[in-house]
Amino acid sequence: MNAMANEQPKNPLHGITLKDIVEDLVLRRGWEGLADEINVRCFIVDPSVKSSLTFLRKTEWARRQVEGLYLADHRALKREAAASQS
């Protein structure tokens, strides 16, 4: 069994990079929508994935908010998919 796969079996973000999270949120919400949810300068003034990653890697509270928003969005998507199958 792969020891790496078992290190964080209950972490829903395990294996998902911060870059993947930011790109997914930008794709679904856009920079403006992301800035509406999380008020940080890197989402408001000349936003880019690169500048956002630099900021989020240095700022734990902002990274936690971004990760939380990503998880909330994906829970909502799962609920919508389940409801449409019912």
N, C-alpha and C positions, 0 to 999 in steps of 0.2 A: 504494500500500500504506500502511496506517495505521502511522505511526512509533511510536505509543503501544503498539500490540499487539506490536511487535517488541523493545521495551525489555528484557523479561524472558521470553524464550520458553521457558526451561527451569525457571522458577520455578513449582512446582506450586501455590503460593498466590497467584499473580498474578490479580488481579481478585476475590479473595475478601476481604471486609472482616473485621477482627478481631471485629466485632459478629456477623457471620454465623458465624464459627468458634465463638465462645462460645455462641451460641444453639443451634447444632447439637450441641455437646458436652453442653449442659444437657438438651436434648431426648432424647438417646440415653443419657446416663449419669446425669443428675440432679445436683444440687449435691453430694450426699453422695458419689457415685461420682467426681465431678470432684475433690473434696477428698481422696479416698483416693489418687488418682493424683498430685496436685500439692498439697502441703501449704502453702497460703497462706490467710491470714485472710479474704480477701474471698470465698473459697469456703466458709468454715466458719461465720463469724459473720454472721447476717442477710444472706445472699448475694443479690445482684441483678446483672443484666447491667450496669447503669450503674456500680455500684461496682467491678465486675470490670474493666470497660473502663478506668476511671480508673487503677486500679492497674497493669494490664498495659501501658498506654501509657507509664507512667513507669518500669517495671521490666523491662528487656530480658530478663534470665534467665528470668523467669516467662513472659513472652510467648513466648520460644523453646520452653519446655516445653509450653505450650498448643498452639502451632502444631505441634509434633512429635507430640503426642497426637492431634490432629486428622488429621494425615497418616497416622499409624499405623492409626487407626480406618478411614480410607477405603481404605487398602491392604488391610486385612483384609476389608472389605466387598466389594471387587473380587475378592479371592481366593475368597470364599464364593460370589459370583455366578457366577464362572467354574466352580467345582467343581459347582455345582448344574445348570449347563448341560451338563456332560460326561456 
